[in-house]
Amino acid sequence: MHLEVTGATLYVEVDGPSSLPALLLWPPGSCNLRVWDHLVPKLCSRFHVIRIDLRGLGQSSAAEDPETQYTFEQYAEDACAVLDHLGIVACHVWSQSWGSRPAMAFSALHPDRVLTAALYAANVDMPDVEAQRRGSKLAADRRQAEGIITMPAPEGFQVHLSPEAAREAMQAMRKFVLADVVNKLSMPVLIGTGEHDPNLTSSRAIAASAENIELVELQRVGHNGILEYPELALGTFLSFHDALNVGG
């Protein structure tokens, strides 16, 4: 469905019975909601799954005012608007890589809307893209050597109505200091970061900052766990919720 919000039209997909706990998915950078396609069917037996193309990405429109509306605060407000439209008071969150940045902001700015947060590859510092690529290549080589088959990425997961708007939308990370809001993550938090991901240094620091934050270092994984090793990413996510007795 398409939902009109302040300064944009958001594309939203909802899967799974509405009677189940709500789960809001945040995609990694330069990706649309299709990136979750191979995991959503496995989530729908336990969750009511909500996916949003952030403004400027995927099938959502560009922002009317790029300077003020490509911000983490606006993305958080957009998420609240979608939840309100669906009649959802609070949800669980799962994010990957760049998506963990707005997901973290959403969870910190609107803690009453978030029951738990799984922030994969969480990082409060500026990314080292080249190091991320090297780490993912190393992890891929290890998986191949061990006979672990990496499934193809979902079709069309990086297609956008406006590539220029998508690039602008990604710049929101430069307008928000995530380190200032980590202490506001009051809900149970899982950080799942690849052992070969340079983000692991920041992930460890975040996890050490509070007792409610758990870190799992994903073996044979680089920067993007849900694409590189989706079975492990999903298993780690579900184990976190099993321990909390969520869903099912």
C-alpha positions, 0 to 999 in steps of 0.5 A: 500500500501507499501512505501519504505522510508529511512531504512524501508518499511511503510504500509499505508491505505487511505480511503475516497475521495481525494477531501476531506480535508486530515486527518492523524491518529496516533495510540496509543502505541503498536497499529497498524492502525487497532485501527482506524477501527471502526471510519474510516467509520464515518470519510470518509464522511468528510475527506480523511483519511490516516493511517500509521503503524509506522516503527516497528509496524503493517505491516511496517518493522523494522528499519534498524538502530534502534538507529537512526531510532526509533525517533520522528524526523524519524516518522515525516519524514516518515509522510512527505514522505507519504504525498508527495507520495500522493500529499498532501501538508498539513493535519489535524491530530488526535492522541491518547495517545502515538500516540499524542507524535509523532503527537505533534513532527510532528506538531511542526517540520513541522507546514507547513504540519499541518492544525489542530491537535487533540492530545488526552491524550496529555502528555509531561512527562513520562507516569504513566502506572499503573495510566492509567490502574486504571483510565481506569478501573474507567471510565469503571465501571462508564460507565457500571453503567450508561448503556453505552456499550463499543464496542469491540476493532477492531480485530488485533489492536495489531498485529505486524510483529515483537513484538520486533521491536514494543517494540523498536519503542515505546522507541522513546519517551525517545529520544525527549523532547516534552516540548521543542516544545509545543510552536511551535504548531501554528495551532489550537489544540484540546486536548481531555483527559479523566477525569480519565486519569493521563495525564490530569495534563500535558494536562491542562498545555499544554492547558494553554500555548497558546490561540490556544490550546483547552482542552476538558475533556472527561467524563467517559473516562480513558486513551484511548478515541477512544477505551473506548468511541469512540462515545464521542471521535468522537463527540468531534473531529467533534465538534472541526472541525465544529467550524473551519468549516472544512470538510463536 
